[in-house]
């Protein structure tokens, strides 16, 4: 996994020196099994980042503890399954000219590649004797997205032979922002420490109103945000020493806050985020939820570099020549002599968190059957947010008391139509599960999406009335 993350960082940072858009519940195997539908389903610490008001909902455990829940997803709306697998199994194979042309066409897409990973290292929730419920968790979130216009895809795979370089004249060449219009390459890796509180405000036999708030302290392991949109180039990167990037002569610039050495997830940025939510239950059957998540900002300071707009420079390279795409692409756009970009070190940069508005409605027909609808709308287009709104319908069904099956239909968030499936062993005190966000995507040749989420250490005690 580190090799993949490092490769993505290399590619993106090279565009911004001198991340997948996706839903962020992959470590929640229950939500993944419903395709991301979560607002009226989740409770205890799993409500963190989705709707903190659900901490106080009826039926939530009085105490819940979980360890090492994780998920990963890789998908594309333009590559075939065979093409996507080549970058995993044939890393050292050289590309033929026909394959280079083929990949240049395939990567010409606003959703060429989406990769995300989500790990909840620990989570816990405790009901405070009628005062409300508090929850804590630590979560690693990695999200990346690659969407390239025709010029960028051809430059990467064909290099100096790209059509845009025909009859090239340095003095009349288009600006990079113009030539790459519509290109997005983004990556975000955050280490979050969360605390949330939910309390019932109104409570009677037929109506319950709950409210919740969450706070997270965030360590930024890395960010890349490259966008050529509306005639403007926005491109910057700040990446931890974990990625072992060679910055060349830039490290001697006194304005460059160079971070090196160390071990573990050494941060290069810090931030604060907030979640707000309300939840309504009527007749113990109908559930409604509304939340605003990831309100706040990050300040990036370490290894921070920015790419400036300038006239398009012709490369000397013939482009990516092997299936080791991320490494070779970095060679073409890194802070070297044969690069598309000019680079400038910066002392610090503040960026908004990927704020989202989330709404859901659910119907609990019985203790064995529950359905729900979800919609998630991105409120900005920073790295780590959804490229498009998400909408989905989910269902939980217990054919027997200790087995829960999840499924549904979903679309958006940078992916096409999805048919999720999840299987959860759910006893009174223990849960373990395995799920995928798109069963069809596991096997289809077109628009493949391979995802899996699992957890085996989740424990619950008591039940809120």
C-alpha positions in Angstrom: 0.0 0.0 0.0 2.8 2.4 0.8 4.2 2.0 -2.8 0.8 3.0 -4.2 0.5 6.0 -1.8 4.0 7.1 -2.5 3.4 6.9 -6.2 0.3 9.0 -6.1 2.1 11.6 -4.0 5.0 11.6 -6.4 2.8 12.3 -9.3 0.7 14.9 -7.7 3.6 16.7 -5.9 5.5 16.8 -9.1 2.7 18.9 -10.5 2.8 21.2 -7.5 6.2 21.5 -6.2 9.0 22.7 -7.4 -5.5 14.1 -3.2 -9.9 10.0 -4.8 -12.4 11.7 -4.4 -14.7 9.3 -2.6 -16.9 8.7 0.3 -15.0 8.5 3.6 -16.7 5.6 5.4 -14.8 2.7 3.9 -13.6 1.7 7.4 -17.2 1.3 8.4 -18.1 -2.1 6.8 -21.8 -1.7 7.5 -22.0 1.6 5.6 -19.8 0.2 2.8 -22.2 -2.7 2.4 -25.0 -0.1 1.8 -22.9 1.7 -0.8 -22.2 4.6 1.6 -25.7 5.1 2.8 -25.2 6.0 6.5 -26.9 9.1 7.9 -29.8 7.3 9.6 -28.1 3.9 10.1 -24.9 4.6 12.0 -24.6 5.0 15.8 -21.9 5.1 18.6 -18.4 6.0 17.4 -19.3 5.1 13.8 -21.4 8.3 13.7 -18.3 10.4 13.9 -17.8 12.3 10.7 -21.3 11.4 9.5 -23.9 12.7 12.0 -22.9 13.1 15.7 -26.6 13.4 16.7 -26.9 9.7 16.2 -24.9 9.1 19.3 -28.0 9.6 21.3 -30.5 7.7 19.2 -32.7 4.9 20.5 -31.2 1.5 20.2 -27.6 2.7 20.2 -25.3 0.8 22.5 -24.5 2.3 25.9 -20.8 1.3 25.4 -19.1 0.4 22.1 -15.5 -0.3 21.4 -13.8 -1.1 18.1 -10.3 -1.6 16.8 -8.6 -1.8 13.4 -11.5 -1.4 10.9 -10.4 -0.6 7.4 -11.3 -0.4 3.8 -9.8 0.4 0.4 -11.3 1.2 -3.0 -9.8 1.7 -6.5 -12.0 2.6 -9.5 -12.0 4.2 -12.9 -14.8 5.5 -15.2 -12.5 5.3 -18.3 -10.0 2.5 -17.9 -10.9 -1.1 -18.5 -10.3 -3.8 -15.9 -7.4 -5.1 -18.0 -5.8 -1.7 -18.2 -6.2 -1.0 -14.5 -4.6 -4.4 -13.6 -1.6 -3.8 -15.8 -0.4 -1.1 -13.5 -0.5 -3.6 -10.6 0.8 -6.8 -12.3 3.1 -5.5 -15.1 4.9 -2.6 -13.4 8.3 -3.3 -15.2 6.9 -4.0 -18.6 7.7 -1.4 -21.3 4.8 0.2 -23.2 4.5 -0.3 -26.9 3.6 2.8 -29.0 0.2 1.3 -29.5 -0.3 0.9 -25.7 0.9 4.5 -25.2 -1.7 5.8 -27.6 -4.4 3.6 -26.0 -3.6 4.8 -22.5 -3.5 8.5 -23.6 -7.1 8.0 -24.8 -8.2 6.1 -21.7 -6.8 8.7 -19.2 -8.6 11.5 -21.0 -11.4 11.5 -18.5 -12.6 13.6 -15.6 -12.6 10.3 -13.6 -9.6 8.4 -14.9 -8.6 7.0 -11.5 -10.0 7.2 -8.0 -8.2 5.6 -5.0 -9.1 5.8 -1.4 -8.2 4.1 1.9 -9.7 4.5 5.3 -8.5 3.0 8.6 -10.1 3.4 12.0 -7.4 2.4 14.4 -9.7 2.7 17.4 -13.1 4.0 18.4 -15.2 4.1 21.5 -18.5 5.5 22.7 -20.0 5.7 26.2 -23.5 6.8 27.3 -23.2 9.2 30.3 -26.2 8.2 32.4 -28.8 10.2 30.5 -26.6 13.3 30.0 -25.7 12.3 26.5 -23.1 10.1 24.7 -19.5 10.9 24.0 -17.4 9.1 21.4 -13.7 9.2 20.4 -11.7 7.7 17.5 -8.5 7.9 15.5 -8.8 7.6 11.7 -6.5 7.6 8.8 -8.0 8.9 5.6 -6.4 8.8 2.2 -8.3 10.1 -0.8 -7.0 10.7 -4.4 -8.5 11.6 -7.7 -7.1 11.9 -11.2 -9.0 13.6 -14.0 -7.0 14.6 -17.1 -7.9 16.5 -20.2 -6.8 15.3 -23.6 -3.6 17.5 -23.7 -2.4 16.3 -20.2 -3.1 12.7 -20.9 -1.2 12.9 -24.3 1.7 14.8 -22.8 2.1 12.2 -20.0 2.1 9.2 -22.4 3.6 10.7 -25.6 5.9 13.4 -24.2 7.4 15.6 -26.9 5.4 13.7 -29.5 2.1 14.8 -28.1 -0.1 16.6 -30.8 -0.1 19.9 -28.9 3.7 20.1 -29.6 3.2 20.1 -33.4 4.6 23.3 -34.8 5.6 24.3 -31.3 6.9 27.9 -30.8 7.9 28.9 -27.3 6.8 32.5 -27.7 3.3 31.6 -28.8 2.7 28.5 -26.8 -0.5 28.5 -24.7 -0.4 29.0 -20.9 -0.3 25.8 -18.9 -3.7 26.7 -17.4 -5.2 26.9 -20.9 -3.5 23.8 -22.3 -4.5 21.7 -19.3 -8.0 23.1 -18.8 -10.2 20.6 -17.0 -7.3 18.7 -15.4 -7.5 17.7 -11.7 -5.0 15.7 -9.8 -5.6 15.7 -6.1 -4.5 13.7 -3.0 -5.1 14.1 0.7 -3.8 12.0 3.6 -5.0 13.0 7.1 -4.5 11.6 10.5 -7.6 12.5 12.6 -8.2 12.5 16.4 -12.0 12.8 16.9 -14.3 13.5 19.8 -18.0 13.9 19.5 -21.0 14.4 21.7 -24.7 13.7 21.1 -27.7 14.4 23.3 -31.5 14.0 23.1 -33.2 17.4 23.3 -36.8 16.3 23.1 -37.9 12.8 24.2 -41.3 11.3 24.4 -43.0 8.1 23.2 -43.7 9.4 19.7 -41.0 12.0 19.0 -37.3 12.3 19.7 -35.0 15.1 18.6 -31.3 14.8 19.1 -28.4 17.1 18.4 -24.7 16.5 18.2 -21.4 18.2 17.6 -18.0 16.8 16.8 -14.4 18.1 16.9 -11.3 16.7 15.2 -7.6 17.6 15.6 -6.0 16.8 12.3 -2.4 16.1 11.4 -1.7 16.4 7.7 0.5 13.6 6.3 0.3 15.0 2.8 -1.8 17.0 0.3 -1.7 17.6 -3.4 -4.2 19.8 -5.1 -3.7 20.6 -8.8 -6.6 22.1 -10.8 -6.5 23.8 -14.2 -10.0 25.3 -14.3 -11.7 28.4 -15.7 -8.4 29.7 -17.2 -6.6 29.5 -13.8 -3.9 27.1 -12.5 -4.2 26.2 -8.8 -1.4 23.8 -7.8 0.4 23.1 -4.5 1.7 20.2 -2.5 3.0 19.5 1.0 4.1 15.9 1.7 5.6 14.2 4.7 9.2 12.9 4.7 7.5 9.4 4.7 7.4 9.7 0.9 11.1 10.2 0.6 10.9 12.9 -2.1 14.1 14.3 -3.7 13.5 18.0 -3.9 16.9 18.8 -5.6 18.1 22.4 -5.3 14.9 23.6 -3.8 16.0 22.6 -0.3 18.7 25.3 -0.4 16.0 28.0 -0.8 15.6 29.8 2.6 11.9 30.1 2.0 11.5 26.3 1.8 10.5 24.8 5.1 12.3 21.5 4.5 11.2 18.5 6.6 13.3 15.4 6.5 14.1 12.3 8.5 12.1 11.0 11.4 9.8 8.0 11.4 6.1 7.3 11.3 3.5 9.7 10.0 5.4 12.8 10.6 3.0 15.7 9.9 3.6 18.6 7.5 0.3 20.3 8.4 -2.2 20.8 11.2 -5.8 21.7 11.3 -9.1 21.7 13.2 -12.5 20.5 12.0 -16.1 20.4 13.2 -19.3 18.4 12.6 -22.8 19.5 13.4 -25.9 17.3 13.2 -29.5 16.8 14.1 -31.6 13.6 14.1 -35.3 13.0 14.4 -37.2 9.8 15.3 -40.9 9.6 15.1 -42.9 6.6 16.3 -39.6 4.6 16.7 -39.8 3.9 13.0 -39.2 7.0 10.8 -35.7 8.5 11.1 -34.4 11.7 9.6 -30.9 13.1 9.7 -29.2 16.3 8.6 -25.5 17.1 9.2 -22.7 19.4 8.1 -19.3 17.8 8.3 -15.7 18.8 7.9 -16.1 22.5 8.6 -12.7 24.0 9.3 -9.3 24.4 7.7 -5.8 23.0 7.5 -2.5 25.0 7.6 0.3 23.3 5.6 3.8 24.4 6.4 6.3 21.5 5.7 7.8 20.8 2.3 5.3 23.3 0.8 5.7 24.1 -2.9 3.5 25.8 -5.4 3.4 25.7 -9.2 3.0 28.9 -11.1 1.3 29.5 -14.4 3.5 30.0 -17.5 3.7 29.2 -21.2 3.7 25.5 -21.9 7.2 24.1 -22.1 8.1 21.3 -24.6 9.4 18.2 -23.0 12.5 16.3 -24.1 11.1 13.0 -22.9 8.9 10.7 -25.0 6.6 10.3 -22.0 5.8 7.4 -19.7 7.5 4.3 -21.1 6.6 1.5 -18.6 3.6 0.5 -16.5 5.3 2.0 -13.5 3.1 5.0 -14.2 3.3 7.0 -11.0 7.1 6.9 -10.9 7.6 7.8 -14.5 4.9 10.5 -14.5 6.7 12.1 -11.6 9.9 12.3 -13.7 8.0 14.3 -16.3 6.4 16.9 -14.0 8.9 17.0 -11.1 11.0 20.1 -10.3 13.7 19.2 -12.8 15.1 20.6 -16.0 12.6 18.6 -18.2 9.3 19.6 -16.5 6.0 21.2 -17.4 6.0 23.5 -14.3 7.9 26.3 -12.5 8.1 26.0 -8.7 8.1 28.3 -5.8 8.6 27.4 -2.1 6.2 28.9 0.4 6.2 29.3 4.2 2.6 28.3 4.8 -0.8 27.8 3.1 -4.3 27.5 4.6 -6.9 25.4 2.9 -10.5 24.6 3.8 -11.5 21.1 4.8 -13.7 19.1 2.3 -17.0 20.4 3.7 -20.1 18.4 3.0 -23.9 18.7 3.6 -25.4 15.3 4.4 -29.1 14.4 4.6 -30.9 11.1 5.1 -34.3 9.5 5.7 -34.8 6.0 7.0 -37.6 3.6 8.0 -37.1 1.0 10.6 -39.8 -1.5 9.7 -38.8 -4.0 12.4 -35.7 -5.1 14.4 -34.9 -7.3 11.4 -35.5 -4.8 8.5 -34.4 -1.2 7.9 -34.2 1.0 4.7 -32.8 4.4 4.1 -32.0 7.1 1.5 -28.9 9.3 1.6 -27.7 12.4 -0.2 -24.3 14.0 0.3 -23.4 17.3 -1.4 -19.9 18.7 -1.6 -19.7 22.4 -0.6 -16.2 23.0 -2.0 -13.8 21.4 -4.5 -10.7 21.0 -2.4 -8.6 17.9 -2.3 -10.4 15.1 -0.5 -13.9 16.2 -1.3 -16.4 14.5 -3.6 -16.2 15.6 -7.2 -20.0 15.2 -7.6 -23.0 14.8 -5.2 -23.7 11.3 -3.9 -27.1 9.7 -3.7 -28.0 6.2 -2.6 -30.6 3.9 -1.1 -29.6 1.2 1.4 -31.2 -1.7 3.2 -30.3 -3.9 6.3 -32.0 -7.2 6.6 -31.6 -9.9 9.3 -32.7 -13.3 8.0 -31.7 -14.7 11.4 -31.0 -12.8 14.6 -27.2 -13.0 14.4 -26.7 -12.3 10.7 -27.2 -9.0 9.0 -27.2 -8.6 5.2 -26.7 -5.1 3.6 -27.2 -3.9 0.1 -28.7 -1.0 -1.9 -28.1 1.2 -5.0 -25.9 4.3 -5.2 -24.4 6.7 -7.7 -22.3 9.8 -7.9 -19.2 10.9 -5.8 -17.0 10.2 -8.9 -18.4 6.7 -9.5 -21.1 5.3 -11.7 -24.0 3.1 -10.6 -23.1 0.8 -7.8 -24.6 -2.3 -6.3 -23.1 -2.9 -2.8 -23.2 -6.0 -0.6 -22.3 -6.5 3.0 -22.4 -9.5 5.4 -22.1 -8.8 9.1 -22.1 -11.3 12.0 -24.0 -9.3 14.6 -24.6 -10.8 18.1 -25.7 -8.9 21.2 -22.1 -8.0 22.1 -20.0 -8.5 19.0 -19.9 -7.5 15.4 -17.6 -8.6 12.5 -18.2 -7.9 8.8 -17.0 -7.9 5.2 -18.4 -5.8 2.5 -17.9 -4.2 -0.9 -19.3 -0.9 -2.2 -19.9 -2.3 -5.7 -20.5 -6.0 -6.4 -20.7 -5.5 -10.1 -17.5 -3.4 -10.2 -15.6 -6.4 -8.9 -16.2 -8.3 -12.1 -17.1 -5.8 -14.9 -14.6 -5.0 -17.6 -15.8 -1.4 -18.2 -15.7 1.2 -15.3 -14.2 -1.2 -12.8 -14.4 -0.5 -9.1 -12.7 -2.8 -6.7 -13.5 -2.2 -3.0 -13.5 -4.0 0.3 -14.1 -3.1 3.9 -13.8 -5.3 7.0 -13.5 -5.3 10.7 -13.4 -8.1 13.3 -12.9 -6.3 16.6 -16.1 -4.4 17.4 -17.9 -4.9 20.7 -21.2 -3.5 22.1 -22.8 -3.5 25.6 -26.2 -2.3 26.7 -28.8 -0.4 24.7 -30.1 3.2 25.0 -33.8 3.4 25.6 
